Amino acid sequence: MARHPHSTPEQQSVRVLKVGERVRHILSELLARGEAHDEVLSASNIAVTEVRMSPDLRNAKAYVKPLLGQDEGPVLKALRTNTAFFQREVAKRLGLKFAPKLSFQPDESFDEADRIERLLDDPRVARDLDEE
C-alpha cells in the first residue's frame, strides 16, 4: 500500500482481480494455441477457470480443469513441468514489473457442485425442502 498512498483497499482489490483475470486469459490463450510445445497439453482441452492473485501480485494460483473427463494427473504434471514457460509468457504479455510466480491447482468446484446436487436430489432432503 505504501507505493499507492491514495488508493483505497477496494481499489487495490479491484486491481488484484483485474490482473488475475488478465493472467487467466493469457494462460487460456497459450493453452488453446498449444504454445507450450508439450504433447500432453496439446492433446488436452484445458479450462483455466480462475486465477487468484496475492495482494502484492507476486503469486498467482491458476485453477484448471481438463475438459471431456480427461485424466487430471498428467495434465497437472505437464502444466507444472512447463511453469517457467508460462511465467515468462505471462510476464511478457502483462508488462508488470515482476512476473507472478504461478502455481497450478485442480479446480474442484465442479466436483463440489456435483456433490451438492446429489445431496439436494436425495429424497429425504427434497421432502424437507417441500415442507417449507
N, C-alpha and C positions, 0 to 999 in steps of 0.2 A: 504494500500500500504506500510505502514511502515514496516510490517513484511517481505515483499519481495522487498527489495530495488533494486534488479537487474531485476525485472520483468517489462515488459512494459505493458501499458494498454491493448494492444492487447492480450498478454499472459494471463492477468487476465480475459479478457472477454472469451477467449477460455476455460479457466478453469471453469468459471461460466456455459458456455454452456455444457461442458462435464459432470459436476456434475448434471446439470438439466436433461440431457439425462439419466444418471445412475439412478436418482430418478424416472424418468418416467418408465424405465424398471423394477425397483423394485416394484413400485406400480402396474404395469400391471401384473407382475408375481403373486403378492399377490392376486389380484382380480381374475385372471384366475384360480388359485388353490383354491379359496374360503376360504382362510386362516383367513378371518375376522370373521367367525362364525356369520354372520348376514343373516337372511332369504332373505331380500330384495336384498342384494349384491350377495348372492349365486344364486338367481333366475334371475339375470340380467347379460347380457353381456355388459361390460363397457369398452369403449376405453379411455385410458389416451392419449390424443392427443398431449399434450405439458406440460412441466413443466418449468416455468420461475423462476429462482433463483435471489435473490437480490445479488448485488455485493459482500456483505460480507458473502454470503452463509447461512445466518441465517433464511431467509424466502423463502418459495417455494410456488408458486401458481400452482396448478395442474388443468389443463383444461380437463374436462371429458365429454364424450358423451355416453349416453346409446344407444346401437345398437338396431336395429329392431323396432325403433319408440317407445320404452318403455317410460313410464312417467318419466320425468327428476326430478320432485319434490321429490318423495320418495327416489330416488337413491341418490340425493344430500344430503338429510336429513340423510340417513344411512351412507354415507361417512363422513359427519361432525360429526355424533354421534361416529364414530369409529376412529376419528382423532388421538387420543392418541395411539391406537394400531399401526396405520400406521407410526406415527412418531417414535415409539420405534423400529419397524422393519427396517425402513429406516436407522435410526442411527446405528443399529446393523450391517447392511449389507454394509453401506458406509464406516464405520471406520473413520468418521470425528470427530474432537474434539468436535464439537457442532452438535446436531441434528437440521436440519432446521425445523422451525415452518411451518407446512403445512396448506394450505387453499385450499378448493376445489371450483372450479368455473365451471359453464356450458360453454362448448365450443360452441360459437355461430357463428363460422366461416362458418360452413356448411349452416346455415340459411342465412348468408350474401351472400355466393356464390349462393344460390338459388335465392335470391332477384336480384342479378346482372344478373344472367342467364335469369330471366324473363324480366328484362329491355332490355337486348340485343335481346331477341326474339320479342320485341314489333315491329310491322310493321313500325312505324314511325322511330324508331332507325335504323332498318335494312335498310330502304330507305336511311337514311343519311350516313350510312356506305358504301352502294353500290356506292354512288356518288363519293367517294374517289377512 
